[in-house]
Amino acid sequence: MVPQLKAKLCGELLTLEKTIIENKSVVEHWFRDMFSQFKPPFYSSVDLRNSCFKIAPVDTNLFPAGFNNIGTNDRRCAIQAFMAAIERNCPHAETVLIIPESHTRNDFYHQSVGQLCNMLSNVGLTVILGSMDDEFCELKELFFKTPEGLPSYLPIERISFDDDEITVNGLKPDLIILNNDFSSGVPNNLKLISETQRILPPLKASWATRKKSNHFDLYSGIAKDFCELFSADDWLINPITKKCSNVNFKEKQGEDCLSDNISEVLKKIKEKYDRYGIEKSPFAVVKADSGTYGMSVMTVRDPNEIYKMNNKQRKKMAKNKEGVLVESVLIQEGVYSFETVIDANLSSVAEPVVYLVDNFVVGGFYRLHAKRGLDENLNAPGMKFFPLPFEDSCQLPSLSSDPESITNRLYFYGVIARLAVLSAAKENYVK
């Protein structure tokens, strides 16, 4: 099952997709050159939106969950990519410690952690699941189902700190893989860990320090450089963004900044819509400048909406994951999603989420939501998932197929996702 597009790719975007497919060797050589200069994240996921006249990333997560939603066939690709990533980052690793999120009891997340551990075990590593959280450790074991559907249990170990080393039951892991974005702050003990124990992703990649505005500033430059290869308008793959700091939704602080920047973003979108003859209403998305889980996100069509927010809306926007106060926001061009899935006579808006290990596309899934519109955030309660049918098309476009075929569509998605990951790679150098 593949989501259907409500409209065909049109105009300049269709031309760009055709050009990229026809010039695959140029594209892949460019990526090889860029990733030789900028080391990619250990793993990542990229949320995309496809409006047929524009395809763009709207979020890039460096501590991805959702591995349980990756197709069974794509697991082989993921395991091979993890092998390459381990060789690049910590070739002598034998024992790896995975530190997951501890605040959630969400069964789907536990399934994701289980699948991550399972894949790394298949790489040939001894995998330990550990935590610093006493309440989480009280669970004693994490239950998940293997890809074959068999029940499996992972013991949850208590992490100990011995000066500048992490130990688990007296064992010193060679490599520490974080699946915890530490939105509320990085524990001090982790900051003191010796370089002899490699931590991936690096602590500076956590939402305690990372900013979406910085990421999309870097993405904007990369998208422009990439599109210059084909004399294309980078707006076709690049969302317009602005940033507002010193914001407090509860205290109505920073409203003028928000209103002014929303107005500017909407104006720029309208200019592009007029240029390309797009008869849609521009909208913007206001989201916390750090954090995940789809929290602190709102859709805006009129700058004055900021002044008219009710208490419920303000409360929703005021705090992010783990109750972290929102003080800085990203104002991002809203990108329609014209992909839908009809299942049991129920139509759901869909958006692709592409997963990467190192710089390799390894699969992903479609996020669906039957109660959200094509201009709304789909990362919300009630969402559903099903795997992207990547299989043979991760990195393999088809010159003999229509540009809008699923094979070529997914290759195009992979290109955009790698541009986002390249931007994340540059974040480690631009600090």
Beta strands, then each sheet from edge to edge (+ up, - down):
strand 1: 4-5
strand 2: 43-50
strand 3: 55-61
strand 4: 95-100
strand 5: 126-131
strand 6: 141-145
strand 7: 151-158
strand 8: 160-162
strand 9: 165-167
strand 10: 175-179
strand 11: 198-200
strand 12: 241-244
strand 13: 284-288
strand 14: 297-300
strand 15: 329-333
strand 16: 339-343
strand 17: 346-357
strand 18: 360-369
strand 19: 384-387
sheet 1: 1+ 16- 17+ 2- 3+
sheet 2: 1+ 16- 17+ 18- 19+
sheet 3: 6+ 7- 5- 4- 10- 11-
sheet 4: 8+ 9-
sheet 5: 12+ 15- 13+ 14-
end
